[in-house]
């Protein structure tokens, strides 16, 4: 699957990850979708390196789970990074 496929998959995976992991992460939906793309790319990379997962098919359940898992990881990290920003200005 090419980079365009991962971008589209990442946009959808970012939205799904936000539904799974609601909260007060910094940024809005645009930032969430961008983080979803980064997470999908990260999940695809880690899946191919660590698990030797074949990720050629866009509709494969394995591909979707790796993309959503990567998006959740990136959203969690983003939430930790932006957690104290609102309190620092007080």
GUKOLVO-6840 format. One record per residue: residue number from 1; z, y, x of N, C-alpha, C, CB in turn. Coordinates in steps of 0.02 Angstrom, whole numbers. Glycine has a CB too. Layout:
{resi=NUM&n.pz=Z&n.py=Y&n.px=X&ca.pz=Z&ca.py=Y&ca.px=X&c.pz=Z&c.py=Y&c.px=X&cb.pz=Z&cb.py=Y&cb.px=X} .
...
//
This chain:
{resi=1&n.pz=0&n.py=-58&n.px=43&ca.pz=0&ca.py=0&ca.px=0&c.pz=0&c.py=61&c.px=45&cb.pz=62&cb.py=0&cb.px=-49} .
{resi=2&n.pz=-40&n.py=111&n.px=27&ca.pz=-46&ca.py=170&ca.px=68&c.pz=8&c.py=221&c.px=56&cb.pz=-112&cb.py=201&cb.px=56} .
{resi=3&n.pz=4&n.py=275&n.px=93&ca.pz=55&ca.py=328&ca.px=89&c.pz=55&c.py=361&c.px=20&cb.pz=43&cb.py=380&cb.px=143} .
{resi=4&n.pz=-3&n.py=368&n.px=-11&ca.pz=-6&ca.py=398&ca.px=-79&c.pz=31&c.py=354&c.px=-129&cb.pz=-81&cb.py=407&cb.px=-101} .
{resi=5&n.pz=24&n.py=289&n.px=-122&ca.pz=60&ca.py=243&ca.px=-166&c.pz=135&c.py=249&c.px=-157&cb.pz=38&cb.py=172&cb.px=-152} .
{resi=6&n.pz=158&n.py=257&n.px=-94&ca.pz=230&ca.py=265&ca.px=-82&c.pz=255&c.py=332&c.px=-109&cb.pz=245&cb.py=259&cb.px=-7} .
{resi=7&n.pz=214&n.py=383&n.px=-107&ca.pz=234&ca.py=447&ca.px=-134&c.pz=242&c.py=443&c.px=-210&cb.pz=183&cb.py=502&cb.px=-116} .
{resi=8&n.pz=194&n.py=413&n.px=-243&ca.pz=199&ca.py=405&ca.px=-316&c.pz=259&c.py=361&c.px=-333&cb.pz=133&cb.py=374&cb.px=-345} .
{resi=9&n.pz=265&n.py=306&n.px=-298&ca.pz=322&ca.py=261&ca.px=-309&c.pz=388&c.py=297&c.px=-295&cb.pz=316&cb.py=199&cb.px=-264} .
{resi=10&n.pz=389&n.py=339&n.px=-244&ca.pz=450&ca.py=377&ca.px=-227&c.pz=469&c.py=427&c.px=-280&cb.pz=441&cb.py=412&cb.px=-162} .
{resi=11&n.pz=420&n.py=459&n.px=-311&ca.pz=435&ca.py=506&ca.px=-365&c.pz=468&c.py=470&c.px=-424&cb.pz=371&cb.py=542&cb.px=-389} .
{resi=12&n.pz=441&n.py=413&n.px=-441&ca.pz=469&ca.py=374&ca.px=-496&c.pz=537&c.py=345&c.px=-476&cb.pz=421&cb.py=318&cb.px=-517} .
{resi=13&n.pz=541&n.py=319&n.px=-415&ca.pz=605&ca.py=289&ca.px=-391&c.pz=659&c.py=342&c.px=-386&cb.pz=594&cb.py=255&cb.px=-323} .
{resi=14&n.pz=641&n.py=404&n.px=-367&ca.pz=691&ca.py=458&ca.px=-364&c.pz=719&c.py=474&c.px=-433&cb.pz=660&cb.py=520&cb.px=-334} .
{resi=15&n.pz=676&n.py=474&n.px=-483&ca.pz=699&ca.py=486&ca.px=-551&c.pz=744&c.py=430&c.px=-575&cb.pz=639&cb.py=495&cb.px=-599} .
{resi=16&n.pz=725&n.py=368&n.px=-560&ca.pz=766&ca.py=311&ca.px=-580&c.pz=833&c.py=312&c.px=-543&cb.pz=729&cb.py=245&cb.px=-566} .
{resi=17&n.pz=832&n.py=329&n.px=-478&ca.pz=893&ca.py=332&ca.px=-440&c.pz=940&c.py=386&c.px=-467&cb.pz=878&cb.py=346&cb.px=-366} .
{resi=18&n.pz=912&n.py=442&n.px=-489&ca.pz=953&ca.py=495&ca.px=-517&c.pz=985&c.py=473&c.px=-583&cb.pz=911&cb.py=559&cb.px=-529} .
{resi=19&n.pz=949&n.py=433&n.px=-622&ca.pz=977&ca.py=406&ca.px=-684&c.pz=1032&c.py=355&c.px=-669&cb.pz=922&cb.py=373&cb.px=-725} .
{resi=20&n.pz=1024&n.py=316&n.px=-616&ca.pz=1074&ca.py=267&ca.px=-597&c.pz=1135&c.py=301&c.px=-566&cb.pz=1045&cb.py=216&cb.px=-548} .
{resi=21&n.pz=1123&n.py=354&n.px=-528&ca.pz=1175&ca.py=388&ca.px=-490&c.pz=1180&c.py=461&c.px=-511&cb.pz=1160&cb.py=383&cb.px=-414} .
{resi=22&n.pz=1204&n.py=473&n.px=-573&ca.pz=1210&ca.py=543&ca.px=-593&c.pz=1268&c.py=576&c.px=-556&cb.pz=1220&cb.py=549&cb.px=-669} .
{resi=23&n.pz=1265&n.py=640&n.px=-549&ca.pz=1318&ca.py=675&ca.px=-514&c.pz=1297&c.py=746&c.px=-498&cb.pz=1337&cb.py=639&cb.px=-451} .
{resi=24&n.pz=1337&n.py=776&n.px=-457&ca.pz=1325&ca.py=845&ca.px=-439&c.pz=1299&c.py=851&c.px=-367&cb.pz=1389&cb.py=886&cb.px=-447} .
{resi=25&n.pz=1248&n.py=812&n.px=-352&ca.pz=1216&ca.py=821&ca.px=-287&c.pz=1182&c.py=888&c.px=-285&cb.pz=1165&cb.py=763&cb.px=-272} .
{resi=26&n.pz=1181&n.py=919&n.px=-228&ca.pz=1148&ca.py=984&ca.px=-221&c.pz=1074&c.py=980&c.px=-237&cb.pz=1159&cb.py=1012&cb.px=-152} .
{resi=27&n.pz=1048&n.py=1033&n.px=-266&ca.pz=977&ca.py=1034&ca.px=-283&c.pz=966&c.py=1011&c.px=-354&cb.pz=937&cb.py=991&cb.px=-235} .
{resi=28&n.pz=907&n.py=1021&n.px=-378&ca.pz=889&ca.py=1001&ca.px=-446&c.pz=844&c.py=940&c.px=-445&cb.pz=856&cb.py=1058&cb.px=-483} .
{resi=29&n.pz=802&n.py=936&n.px=-496&ca.pz=757&ca.py=879&ca.px=-503&c.pz=704&c.py=878&c.px=-449&cb.pz=725&cb.py=880&cb.px=-570} .
{resi=30&n.pz=681&n.py=937&n.px=-428&ca.pz=629&ca.py=940&ca.px=-375&c.pz=656&c.py=910&c.px=-310&cb.pz=605&cb.py=1013&cb.px=-363} .
{resi=31&n.pz=717&n.py=930&n.px=-291&ca.pz=748&ca.py=903&ca.px=-231&c.pz=759&c.py=828&c.px=-239&cb.pz=815&cb.py=939&cb.px=-216} .
{resi=32&n.pz=780&n.py=807&n.px=-298&ca.pz=791&ca.py=735&ca.px=-311&c.pz=727&c.py=696&c.px=-304&cb.pz=820&cb.py=725&cb.px=-381} .
{resi=33&n.pz=672&n.py=722&n.px=-329&ca.pz=608&ca.py=687&ca.px=-322&c.pz=585&c.py=684&c.px=-250&cb.pz=555&cb.py=721&cb.px=-365} .
{resi=34&n.pz=595&n.py=738&n.px=-213&ca.pz=578&ca.py=737&ca.px=-141&c.pz=621&c.py=687&c.px=-104&cb.pz=587&cb.py=808&cb.px=-110} .
{resi=35&n.pz=686&n.py=686&n.px=-120&ca.pz=730&ca.py=636&ca.px=-89&c.pz=710&c.py=565&c.px=-110&cb.pz=803&cb.py=649&cb.px=-108} .
{resi=36&n.pz=683&n.py=558&n.px=-171&ca.pz=659&ca.py=493&ca.px=-193&c.pz=600&c.py=470&c.px=-151&cb.pz=638&cb.py=496&cb.px=-266} .
{resi=37&n.pz=556&n.py=515&n.px=-135&ca.pz=499&ca.py=497&ca.px=-92&c.pz=524&c.py=476&c.px=-23&cb.pz=449&cb.py=556&cb.px=-86} .
{resi=38&n.pz=570&n.py=515&n.px=5&ca.pz=599&ca.py=498&ca.px=70&c.pz=634&c.py=430&c.px=67&cb.pz=648&cb.py=553&cb.px=94} .
{resi=39&n.pz=671&n.py=420&n.px=12&ca.pz=706&ca.py=356&ca.px=4&c.pz=659&c.py=297&c.px=-4&cb.pz=752&cb.py=360&cb.px=-55} .
{resi=40&n.pz=605&n.py=307&n.px=-41&ca.pz=556&ca.py=253&ca.px=-49&c.pz=524&c.py=236&c.px=18&cb.pz=502&cb.py=273&cb.px=-100} .
{resi=41&n.pz=507&n.py=286&n.px=56&ca.pz=478&ca.py=273&ca.px=122&c.pz=529&c.py=238&c.px=167&cb.pz=455&cb.py=338&cb.px=155} .
{resi=42&n.pz=592&n.py=260&n.px=164&ca.pz=645&ca.py=229&ca.px=203&c.pz=656&c.py=156&c.px=181&cb.pz=711&cb.py=268&cb.px=197} .
{resi=43&n.pz=660&n.py=145&n.px=116&ca.pz=669&ca.py=78&ca.px=90&c.pz=611&c.py=32&c.px=108&cb.pz=677&cb.py=80&cb.px=15} .
{resi=44&n.pz=550&n.py=57&n.px=104&ca.pz=492&ca.py=18&ca.px=124&c.pz=492&c.py=1&c.px=197&cb.pz=429&cb.py=54&cb.px=106} .
{resi=45&n.pz=510&n.py=50&n.px=238&ca.pz=513&ca.py=39&ca.px=310&c.pz=566&c.py=-12&c.px=328&cb.pz=527&cb.py=105&cb.px=347} .
{resi=46&n.pz=627&n.py=-2&n.px=301&ca.pz=681&ca.py=-49&ca.px=316&c.pz=667&c.py=-119&c.px=288&cb.pz=747&cb.py=-22&cb.px=287} .
{resi=47&n.pz=636&n.py=-122&n.px=230&ca.pz=619&ca.py=-187&ca.px=202&c.pz=569&c.py=-224&c.px=243&cb.pz=593&cb.py=-178&cb.px=132} .
{resi=48&n.pz=520&n.py=-188&n.px=270&ca.pz=470&ca.py=-222&ca.px=311&c.pz=498&c.py=-241&c.px=380&cb.pz=409&cb.py=-178&cb.px=319} .
{resi=49&n.pz=543&n.py=-200&n.px=407&ca.pz=571&ca.py=-215&ca.px=473&c.pz=626&c.py=-268&c.px=470&cb.pz=598&cb.py=-151&cb.px=505} .
{resi=50&n.pz=673&n.py=-258&n.px=425&ca.pz=731&ca.py=-303&ca.px=423&c.pz=717&c.py=-369&c.px=387&cb.pz=788&cb.py=-269&cb.px=389} .
{resi=51&n.pz=679&n.py=-366&n.px=333&ca.pz=669&ca.py=-426&ca.px=292&c.pz=599&c.py=-454&c.px=296&cb.pz=685&cb.py=-410&cb.px=220} .
{resi=52&n.pz=556&n.py=-421&n.px=335&ca.pz=486&ca.py=-442&ca.px=341&c.pz=454&c.py=-448&c.px=272&cb.pz=480&cb.py=-509&cb.px=379} .
{resi=53&n.pz=471&n.py=-400&n.px=229&ca.pz=447&ca.py=-401&ca.px=159&c.pz=375&c.py=-377&c.px=155&cb.pz=493&cb.py=-357&cb.px=115} .
{resi=54&n.pz=332&n.py=-416&n.px=123&ca.pz=263&ca.py=-392&ca.px=113&c.pz=262&c.py=-340&c.px=57&cb.pz=216&cb.py=-451&cb.px=95} .
{resi=55&n.pz=239&n.py=-281&n.px=71&ca.pz=243&ca.py=-225&ca.px=24&c.pz=173&c.py=-198&c.px=8&cb.pz=286&cb.py=-169&cb.px=52} .
{resi=56&n.pz=125&n.py=-242&n.px=-1&ca.pz=58&ca.py=-220&ca.px=-15&c.pz=45&c.py=-205&c.px=-88&cb.pz=9&cb.py=-271&cb.px=9} .
{resi=57&n.pz=84&n.py=-234&n.px=-132&ca.pz=71&ca.py=-229&ca.px=-204&c.pz=116&c.py=-176&c.px=-236&cb.pz=82&cb.py=-296&cb.px=-238} .
{resi=58&n.pz=85&n.py=-128&n.px=-271&ca.pz=122&ca.py=-74&ca.px=-304&c.pz=167&c.py=-101&c.px=-359&cb.pz=74&cb.py=-22&cb.px=-332} .
{resi=59&n.pz=146&n.py=-152&n.px=-395&ca.pz=183&ca.py=-177&ca.px=-453&c.pz=230&c.py=-233&c.px=-436&cb.pz=134&cb.py=-200&cb.px=-506} .
{resi=60&n.pz=242&n.py=-246&n.px=-373&ca.pz=288&ca.py=-299&ca.px=-353&c.pz=360&c.py=-277&c.px=-365&cb.pz=277&cb.py=-317&cb.px=-279} .
{resi=61&n.pz=400&n.py=-322&n.px=-393&ca.pz=471&ca.py=-307&ca.px=-405&c.pz=507&c.py=-293&c.px=-340&cb.pz=504&cb.py=-365&cb.px=-442} .
{resi=62&n.pz=490&n.py=-329&n.px=-288&ca.pz=520&ca.py=-319&ca.px=-223&c.pz=507&c.py=-249&c.px=-196&cb.pz=493&cb.py=-371&cb.px=-173} .
{resi=63&n.pz=448&n.py=-224&n.px=-204&ca.pz=430&ca.py=-157&ca.px=-182&c.pz=471&c.py=-105&c.px=-220&cb.pz=356&cb.py=-144&cb.px=-191} .
{resi=64&n.pz=476&n.py=-113&n.px=-285&ca.pz=513&ca.py=-66&ca.px=-327&c.pz=588&c.py=-66&c.px=-310&cb.pz=504&cb.py=-82&cb.px=-400} .
{resi=65&n.pz=616&n.py=-126&n.px=-300&ca.pz=687&ca.py=-130&ca.px=-283&c.pz=702&c.py=-97&c.px=-216&cb.pz=710&cb.py=-202&cb.px=-283} .
{resi=66&n.pz=658&n.py=-107&n.px=-167&ca.pz=668&ca.py=-75&ca.px=-102&c.pz=662&c.py=1&c.px=-108&cb.pz=617&cb.py=-102&cb.px=-51} .
{resi=67&n.pz=614&n.py=25&n.px=-147&ca.pz=605&ca.py=97&ca.px=-155&c.pz=664&c.py=128&c.px=-192&cb.pz=540&cb.py=111&cb.px=-194} .
{resi=68&n.pz=687&n.py=97&n.px=-245&ca.pz=744&ca.py=123&ca.px=-282&c.pz=808&c.py=119&c.px=-240&cb.pz=753&cb.py=86&cb.px=-349} .
{resi=69&n.pz=817&n.py=64&n.px=-205&ca.pz=875&ca.py=57&ca.px=-160&c.pz=876&c.py=110&c.px=-106&cb.pz=876&cb.py=-12&cb.px=-129} .
{resi=70&n.pz=818&n.py=122&n.px=-75&ca.pz=813&ca.py=175&ca.px=-24&c.pz=827&c.py=243&c.px=-54&cb.pz=745&cb.py=174&cb.px=8} .
{resi=71&n.pz=803&n.py=256&n.px=-114&ca.pz=815&ca.py=320&ca.px=-147&c.pz=889&c.py=330&c.px=-163&cb.pz=774&cb.py=325&cb.px=-211} .
{resi=72&n.pz=922&n.py=277&n.px=-184&ca.pz=994&ca.py=282&ca.px=-198&c.pz=1032&c.py=297&c.px=-133&cb.pz=1020&cb.py=217&cb.px=-230} .
{resi=73&n.pz=1014&n.py=264&n.px=-79&ca.pz=1047&ca.py=276&ca.px=-15&c.pz=1038&c.py=349&c.px=6&cb.pz=1020&cb.py=229&cb.px=39} .
{resi=74&n.pz=977&n.py=374&n.px=1&ca.pz=964&ca.py=444&ca.px=20&c.pz=1001&c.py=492&c.px=-25&cb.pz=888&cb.py=458&cb.px=19} .
{resi=75&n.pz=1004&n.py=478&n.px=-91&ca.pz=1041&ca.py=521&ca.px=-137&c.pz=1116&c.py=520&c.px=-121&cb.pz=1030&cb.py=499&cb.px=-209} .
{resi=76&n.pz=1143&n.py=462&n.px=-104&ca.pz=1213&ca.py=459&ca.px=-85&c.pz=1227&c.py=501&c.px=-23&cb.pz=1234&cb.py=387&cb.px=-73} .
{resi=77&n.pz=1184&n.py=494&n.px=27&ca.pz=1193&ca.py=533&ca.px=89&c.pz=1186&c.py=608&c.px=73&cb.pz=1141&cb.py=512&cb.px=142} .
{resi=78&n.pz=1137&n.py=627&n.px=33&ca.pz=1128&ca.py=697&ca.px=14&c.pz=1189&c.py=723&c.px=-24&cb.pz=1064&cb.py=704&cb.px=-29} .
{resi=79&n.pz=1217&n.py=682&n.px=-67&ca.pz=1277&ca.py=702&ca.px=-103&c.pz=1336&c.py=714&c.px=-57&cb.pz=1295&cb.py=649&cb.px=-155} .
{resi=80&n.pz=1343&n.py=673&n.px=-5&ca.pz=1397&ca.py=683&ca.px=43&c.pz=1385&c.py=746&c.px=85&cb.pz=1403&cb.py=622&cb.px=89} .
{resi=81&n.pz=1323&n.py=759&n.px=102&ca.pz=1308&ca.py=818&ca.px=143&c.pz=1319&c.py=883&c.px=103&cb.pz=1235&cb.py=815&cb.px=168} .
{resi=82&n.pz=1300&n.py=883&n.px=40&ca.pz=1305&ca.py=944&ca.px=0&c.pz=1369&c.py=949&c.px=-40&cb.pz=1246&cb.py=948&cb.px=-47} .
{resi=83&n.pz=1414&n.py=901&n.px=-34&ca.pz=1475&ca.py=900&ca.px=-74&c.pz=1519&c.py=961&c.px=-63&cb.pz=1514&cb.py=838&cb.px=-59} .
{resi=84&n.pz=1528&n.py=982&n.px=-2&ca.pz=1575&ca.py=1035&ca.px=14&c.pz=1543&c.py=1104&c.px=18&cb.pz=1609&cb.py=1020&cb.px=78} .
{resi=85&n.pz=1480&n.py=1109&n.px=4&ca.pz=1447&ca.py=1175&ca.px=9&c.pz=1473&c.py=1225&c.px=-42&cb.pz=1372&cb.py=1167&cb.px=0} .
{resi=86&n.pz=1487&n.py=1202&n.px=-102&ca.pz=1513&ca.py=1247&ca.px=-154&c.pz=1583&c.py=1270&c.px=-139&cb.pz=1511&cb.py=1213&cb.px=-221} .
{resi=87&n.pz=1624&n.py=1228&n.px=-107&ca.pz=1692&ca.py=1246&ca.px=-91&c.pz=1698&c.py=1291&c.px=-30&cb.pz=1732&cb.py=1183&cb.px=-80} .
{resi=88&n.pz=1648&n.py=1290&n.px=14&ca.pz=1651&ca.py=1329&ca.px=75&c.pz=1642&c.py=1404&c.px=61&cb.pz=1597&cb.py=1305&cb.px=124} .
{resi=89&n.pz=1612&n.py=1422&n.px=6&ca.pz=1600&ca.py=1492&ca.px=-9&c.pz=1660&c.py=1525&c.px=-42&cb.pz=1540&cb.py=1498&cb.px=-53} .
{resi=90&n.pz=1708&n.py=1487&n.px=-62&ca.pz=1766&ca.py=1516&ca.px=-98&c.pz=1812&c.py=1555&c.px=-53&cb.pz=1806&cb.py=1461&cb.px=-132} .
//
